[in-house]
Amino acid sequence: MIEYTVDHWQIKFIFQLKGSVFLKSLVLAVPSTIVALVLHMFVITRDADLSMGQFGSYNFVLGFLIVFRCQQAYSRFWEAASILQQVRGTWFNSISACFAFCSMAPEDATEVQKFKHALIRLASLLYCTSLQQVAACADEAFEIISLRGFEERSLLHLSNAPEKPLIVMQWIQQLVVKGHNQGTLKIPPPILSRVFQELSNGIIGITDAQKITDIPFPFPLAQLVATMLLVCAIMTPVALASTMTSSVWCGVLTFATVFCFTGINFIAAEIEMPFGDDPNDLPMHALQSSLNSALIHLLDDESAFCPKFVLTEELLLCPTEPCPDYLMSHSQYKVFKEGNGRNGSNDPEELNKRRSKIQRIHAKGAHLVAATDGVLKGGAAIQIDSIAMEEIHQTLQQTDIHSLEEPPIAEEIHQTLQQTDIHSLEEPPIAEDIGEGQAAPVKASSIRVPGTRHGLPPEPRERIPAAPAAGESSRENSRVSADRGRRVDENVCRDRDANSVGAISHSRGVGADT
């Protein structure tokens, strides 16, 4: 199948000859035009008895038959493409369901891996044998995932089978049932029956597609259309040379009539059998390779488990954003590359600049997170309290990482850390070790900023001196007082609970002595 790009004015692609019917149409159109010019200028005189209405009725019947054939041919082509894609989707869905319900137990890891590799190889073989059953190609050796590891005796049996897809599907069903019985595939019975249903739906689709290969366009209609086209190529020059006074218009109308009729008929003949290896047929080899790639990706560990998700306050609003370039599908990337994307440019240098900018933004965000994660003293982390965390998060949200020239954090974050009262933190021993006027290096620990990536090591930071208690703001003083009051209340409650427990124990001891 030819993949072509339509430009804005839809002019450039009309000069493409691969897969075009122009050359075939010229074989009849050019000789008819030459005959019409010769007859008009040298041979035939004007005939008043012959009118264009009589010749038009013949062209109407011919045009109706050609359009009917083209409609039927396109219906066969679209049905064939739909069936192959539907079969691919149903079989891949069943394989993916089996992968999702594989055992997670460590002792079953070897059997699960063996089951997965055998399953994707049989699925690839099933799609290959199905394409071979409907294809009419000179090269039907479609690429499959290697079958090494299976018994040669079984493969020889498959080579002699008249309906190879049915045998392969039976092997897949037996493999799934065996895995279910052995505990490798821990799948509920309703889901298991759905897997078998998807497999059977794919086989029904392949059987439905086989009718397109086995049943061609009806011979009488094809014969009648071909005969009428030949008559049209002969009679059109005679009729136009006898009725028209201008030699130029006689040649132009003869060429246009014969060229259009023969071109539409050749289009119908090209697409009515879509399982061949002509340029306009379906890409059978590409369909098989696409399924192989999808099955192999199922084996990756990243595909087997759902990615972790961290819900933050910012994400509660469900913000929307453009899809990143690296997450575009193949077809979307081609449209983007051709200039129909968001930037409207098909310059490779422009695309590389955009990708580099995205990478720089991610790197700056990672350094920013690493730089503001926590505070250390002698290898022991000091946990920043909730109010300081909120201030840091607000500062980070107000900081545009796109405008940062270097990865180090902004001065506002340093000021926020300097204003934090280290004596009011939950671990006083560490705070006392630091003391006033000393400094602490920065280390990544627990603070996370939405919208950034991790993985880059933190860079060394300047030592941040602790602020004296006399310079605290009113809000900091109130917060410190509240924290001290809360700790006093906790100590009182703790003492009261201890007294209550002691009283209960004393009463029990007195009762036992009595």
Beta strands, then each sheet from edge to edge (+ up, - down):
strand 1: 374-377
strand 2: 380-382
strand 3: 442-443
sheet 1: 2+ 1- 3+
end
